[in-house]
């Protein structure tokens, strides 16, 4: 039985990968994994700019062209600031292209948990900021005439067996009402036509959109307003000014320097900080399937369940007859598992039970989220700096946290007060010390990887287009065998804080289980906090 199931999964995902590969030929290219999201497949390319060729000066230099960087650049350009935006890959080509783009004010860690950690006023500020972010995305799309499939939709939180039950839903509703969300309410069931969820919570007036269409429009608006975008430009070092009036400097790997009044590091996880911020968040992988469904067969809404990790579902237009049912979940800490077939199988099973309208699988992809122990992003001044700012810790709500970052950082850079400043302060002590200690103990345990055997004993055991970690004497080697059988070897030691990386078979990357750095099969860094490649090993 198990062998038959495994063969079925291999055939199924071979088909879905074939779809993804076919789409990637005409779709957007990305540099942080092999899988192709529905967004990448349906946007040929995002606006890109030339590599930075000369030294430059500006008001604000932004490193990272994801949602936080693009939104901050757009809002600052609207304030007549000279902005230079850098990215070492394509615009919105990192984790931003791997979102499922739920636009919500309901915190996915639970409103009652946020209230317990941050108090009722903290919950109110968090809820207000996420609502403002959804409103801001809608307003920008309207003002800039960005056709990005933006819709207002309702959200439904329902119980799944093994997850939290009715007591949790009551706590969530009470917390929502305490911060003024009177419209949140119990309903008899979620509007799934062929599955009865039982009584659940309804949150009206949330949103969804096509992220890459939106980011393409943002990038063009930045240019219209005088901003510069430079792709294929790697920020090798970022130095803040040491006193009042001193400039910050960004130096690229090509030796160019940008001198700015302020620098914003918007690289998903900060690459300018060596230790401090990385003890205050943990990296997780999350998995997504895209099923073809007949248009209108599933009511357009956002759906979540109460499992931990939870499942999340939405729809996206595909063509005149069909939509894509996007279903995700089955998270694990980055580098702590390499069982993508099992993760995808669990999502498929869960989805087909609740949405029997789902037909063949068109897309499968994975993404990375950064989880702070107290569930809220870090947005503000880099600890110890006056003119270097950061946005990180998306906590599974990257689209709204990234938009909040744009609004908050713009105010901070312009010297305007903002009620959210203290709530998202990167210097704050985590409100959940238990989770903070647990995450860092997990990191400490990963250093035992220096003493353990390799995943294989010899490179001959590695299949084509696959990788593994091999012990060689006192150290370990990250080995990739390409499709033609050629072997490529790199140090398996992450250049960030010397942890041993692990092979990620879903994305064909080497991932660090300590702080989430990721490297492609060529050893090139594609996700921080590492800012250097894995060194090649001489054979």
Secondary structure as the mmCIF struct_conf table of DSSP 4:
data_model
#
loop_
_struct_conf.conf_type_id
_struct_conf.id
_struct_conf.beg_label_comp_id
_struct_conf.beg_label_asym_id
_struct_conf.beg_label_seq_id
_struct_conf.end_label_comp_id
_struct_conf.end_label_asym_id
_struct_conf.end_label_seq_id
HELX_RH_AL_P HELX_RH_AL_P1 UNK A 2 UNK A 26
BEND BEND1 UNK A 27 UNK A 27
BEND BEND2 UNK A 31 UNK A 32
BEND BEND3 UNK A 34 UNK A 34
HELX_RH_AL_P HELX_RH_AL_P2 UNK A 38 UNK A 42
BEND BEND4 UNK A 44 UNK A 44
HELX_LH_PP_P HELX_LH_PP_P1 UNK A 50 UNK A 52
BEND BEND5 UNK A 54 UNK A 54
STRN STRN1 UNK A 56 UNK A 63
BEND BEND6 UNK A 66 UNK A 66
HELX_RH_AL_P HELX_RH_AL_P3 UNK A 67 UNK A 78
TURN_TY1_P TURN_TY1_P1 UNK A 79 UNK A 80
STRN STRN2 UNK A 83 UNK A 86
BEND BEND7 UNK A 88 UNK A 90
TURN_TY1_P TURN_TY1_P2 UNK A 91 UNK A 92
BEND BEND8 UNK A 94 UNK A 94
HELX_RH_3T_P HELX_RH_3T_P1 UNK A 95 UNK A 98
STRN STRN3 UNK A 102 UNK A 103
BEND BEND9 UNK A 105 UNK A 106
TURN_TY1_P TURN_TY1_P3 UNK A 108 UNK A 109
HELX_RH_AL_P HELX_RH_AL_P4 UNK A 111 UNK A 143
TURN_TY1_P TURN_TY1_P4 UNK A 144 UNK A 145
STRN STRN4 UNK A 151 UNK A 158
TURN_TY1_P TURN_TY1_P5 UNK A 161 UNK A 162
BEND BEND10 UNK A 163 UNK A 163
HELX_RH_AL_P HELX_RH_AL_P5 UNK A 166 UNK A 178
TURN_TY1_P TURN_TY1_P6 UNK A 179 UNK A 180
TURN_TY1_P TURN_TY1_P7 UNK A 182 UNK A 183
STRN STRN5 UNK A 185 UNK A 187
BEND BEND11 UNK A 188 UNK A 189
BEND BEND12 UNK A 191 UNK A 191
TURN_TY1_P TURN_TY1_P8 UNK A 193 UNK A 194
BEND BEND13 UNK A 199 UNK A 199
STRN STRN6 UNK A 200 UNK A 208
HELX_RH_AL_P HELX_RH_AL_P6 UNK A 211 UNK A 224
TURN_TY1_P TURN_TY1_P9 UNK A 225 UNK A 226
STRN STRN7 UNK A 228 UNK A 230
BEND BEND14 UNK A 232 UNK A 232
STRN STRN8 UNK A 235 UNK A 239
BEND BEND15 UNK A 242 UNK A 243
TURN_TY1_P TURN_TY1_P10 UNK A 244 UNK A 245
HELX_LH_PP_P HELX_LH_PP_P2 UNK A 246 UNK A 247
STRN STRN9 UNK A 248 UNK A 252
TURN_TY1_P TURN_TY1_P11 UNK A 253 UNK A 254
BEND BEND16 UNK A 255 UNK A 255
STRN STRN10 UNK A 257 UNK A 265
BEND BEND17 UNK A 267 UNK A 269
BEND BEND18 UNK A 271 UNK A 272
BEND BEND19 UNK A 274 UNK A 275
HELX_RH_3T_P HELX_RH_3T_P2 UNK A 276 UNK A 279
BEND BEND20 UNK A 280 UNK A 280
STRN STRN11 UNK A 281 UNK A 294
TURN_TY1_P TURN_TY1_P12 UNK A 295 UNK A 296
BEND BEND21 UNK A 297 UNK A 298
BEND BEND22 UNK A 300 UNK A 300
STRN STRN12 UNK A 302 UNK A 305
BEND BEND23 UNK A 306 UNK A 309
HELX_LH_PP_P HELX_LH_PP_P3 UNK A 310 UNK A 311
STRN STRN13 UNK A 312 UNK A 317
BEND BEND24 UNK A 319 UNK A 321
STRN STRN14 UNK A 322 UNK A 333
TURN_TY1_P TURN_TY1_P13 UNK A 334 UNK A 335
BEND BEND25 UNK A 336 UNK A 336
HELX_RH_AL_P HELX_RH_AL_P7 UNK A 340 UNK A 354
TURN_TY1_P TURN_TY1_P14 UNK A 356 UNK A 357
BEND BEND26 UNK A 360 UNK A 360
STRN STRN15 UNK A 361 UNK A 372
TURN_TY1_P TURN_TY1_P15 UNK A 373 UNK A 374
BEND BEND27 UNK A 375 UNK A 376
STRN STRN16 UNK A 378 UNK A 381
HELX_LH_PP_P HELX_LH_PP_P4 UNK A 382 UNK A 382
TURN_TY1_P TURN_TY1_P16 UNK A 383 UNK A 384
BEND BEND28 UNK A 386 UNK A 387
STRN STRN17 UNK A 388 UNK A 392
TURN_TY1_P TURN_TY1_P17 UNK A 395 UNK A 396
HELX_RH_AL_P HELX_RH_AL_P8 UNK A 398 UNK A 414
TURN_TY1_P TURN_TY1_P18 UNK A 415 UNK A 415
TURN_TY1_P TURN_TY1_P19 UNK A 419 UNK A 424
TURN_TY1_P TURN_TY1_P20 UNK A 426 UNK A 427
BEND BEND29 UNK A 428 UNK A 428
HELX_LH_PP_P HELX_LH_PP_P5 UNK A 429 UNK A 430
BEND BEND30 UNK A 431 UNK A 431
HELX_RH_AL_P HELX_RH_AL_P9 UNK A 433 UNK A 446
HELX_RH_3T_P HELX_RH_3T_P3 UNK A 447 UNK A 450
TURN_TY1_P TURN_TY1_P21 UNK A 451 UNK A 451
BEND BEND31 UNK A 452 UNK A 452
HELX_LH_PP_P HELX_LH_PP_P6 UNK A 453 UNK A 454
BEND BEND32 UNK A 455 UNK A 455
STRN STRN18 UNK A 456 UNK A 456
BEND BEND33 UNK A 457 UNK A 458
HELX_RH_3T_P HELX_RH_3T_P4 UNK A 459 UNK A 461
BEND BEND34 UNK A 462 UNK A 462
HELX_LH_PP_P HELX_LH_PP_P7 UNK A 463 UNK A 463
TURN_TY1_P TURN_TY1_P22 UNK A 464 UNK A 465
STRN STRN19 UNK A 466 UNK A 472
TURN_TY1_P TURN_TY1_P23 UNK A 473 UNK A 474
STRN STRN20 UNK A 475 UNK A 481
TURN_TY1_P TURN_TY1_P24 UNK A 483 UNK A 484
BEND BEND35 UNK A 485 UNK A 485
STRN STRN21 UNK A 487 UNK A 491
STRN STRN22 UNK A 493 UNK A 493
TURN_TY1_P TURN_TY1_P25 UNK A 495 UNK A 497
HELX_LH_PP_P HELX_LH_PP_P8 UNK A 499 UNK A 499
STRN STRN23 UNK A 500 UNK A 500
STRN STRN24 UNK A 501 UNK A 504
TURN_TY1_P TURN_TY1_P26 UNK A 505 UNK A 508
STRN STRN25 UNK A 509 UNK A 512
TURN_TY1_P TURN_TY1_P27 UNK A 513 UNK A 515
STRN STRN26 UNK A 518 UNK A 520
TURN_TY1_P TURN_TY1_P28 UNK A 521 UNK A 522
BEND BEND36 UNK A 523 UNK A 523
STRN STRN27 UNK A 525 UNK A 527
BEND BEND37 UNK A 528 UNK A 529
BEND BEND38 UNK A 532 UNK A 532
HELX_LH_PP_P HELX_LH_PP_P9 UNK A 533 UNK A 535
STRN STRN28 UNK A 536 UNK A 536
HELX_LH_PP_P HELX_LH_PP_P10 UNK A 537 UNK A 538
#
